[in-house]
Amino acid sequence: MSSVEQTIKTYISNNILFNDNGYPYPDDASFLDKGIVDSMNVLELVSFVEKQFGIAVEDQDLVPDNFDSVSRLADYVRRKSPAV
């Protein structure tokens, strides 16, 4: 597992799920379908990604293809910040 995925899972586990036992879902589990993230949490994720990975999330990037699973979010981060 990549450090990008692990960083995202740790953040979600600690700050959104408030779960000290780690992220309990597969990396490709849909945040919305599984109820992992709601609309307010998406804004939290945007802020986290911008600060953690030093990228600017554009309004047009706020789509499920980029923000609906750990895998999709990690892929998005890599596209926006190839140095990661």
C-alpha positions in Angstrom: 0.0 0.0 0.0 1.2 3.5 -0.9 1.8 6.1 1.7 -0.7 8.3 -0.1 -3.5 5.8 0.6 -2.3 5.2 4.1 -2.2 8.9 4.9 -5.8 9.3 3.5 -7.1 6.3 5.5 -5.5 7.5 8.7 -7.0 10.9 8.3 -10.5 9.6 7.6 -10.3 7.0 10.4 -9.1 9.6 13.0 -11.0 12.7 11.9 -14.2 11.5 10.2 -14.9 8.0 11.5 -13.3 8.7 15.0 -12.1 5.1 14.9 -8.8 4.3 16.6 -8.8 0.8 15.1 -7.9 1.9 11.5 -9.9 2.3 8.3 -12.3 -0.7 8.1 -13.2 -0.5 4.4 -11.5 -1.6 1.2 -9.6 1.2 -0.7 -12.2 1.1 -3.5 -15.3 1.4 -1.2 -17.5 4.3 -2.2 -17.4 7.0 0.5 -21.0 8.0 -0.3 -22.5 4.5 -0.9 -21.1 3.2 2.4 -21.9 6.3 4.3 -18.3 6.9 5.2 -18.3 10.6 4.1 -21.2 13.1 3.9 -21.2 16.4 2.1 -19.7 18.3 5.0 -16.9 15.7 5.2 -16.1 16.3 1.6 -15.1 19.9 2.4 -13.0 18.5 5.3 -11.3 16.2 2.8 -10.6 19.0 0.4 -9.0 21.1 3.1 -6.9 18.1 4.3 -5.7 17.2 0.7 -4.7 20.8 0.0 -2.7 21.1 3.3 -1.3 17.6 3.4 -0.3 17.3 -0.2 0.2 20.9 -1.2 -2.2 21.0 -4.0 -5.1 23.3 -5.0 -8.4 21.5 -5.4 -10.4 23.3 -8.2 -14.2 23.4 -8.1 -14.4 21.3 -11.2 -12.4 18.6 -9.5 -15.0 18.0 -6.8 -16.6 15.0 -8.5 -17.0 11.4 -7.4 -14.3 10.3 -9.9 -11.8 12.1 -7.7 -13.3 12.1 -4.2 -15.5 8.9 -3.7 -13.0 6.4 -2.4 -9.5 6.1 -1.0 -8.2 4.8 -4.3 -9.8 7.6 -6.4 -8.6 10.3 -4.0 -5.1 8.9 -4.0 -5.1 8.8 -7.8 -6.3 12.4 -7.9 -3.5 13.5 -5.5 -0.9 11.7 -7.7 -2.3 13.4 -10.8 -2.2 16.9 -9.2 1.1 16.4 -7.4 3.3 13.9 -9.4 6.1 14.4 -6.8 4.0 12.4 -4.2 
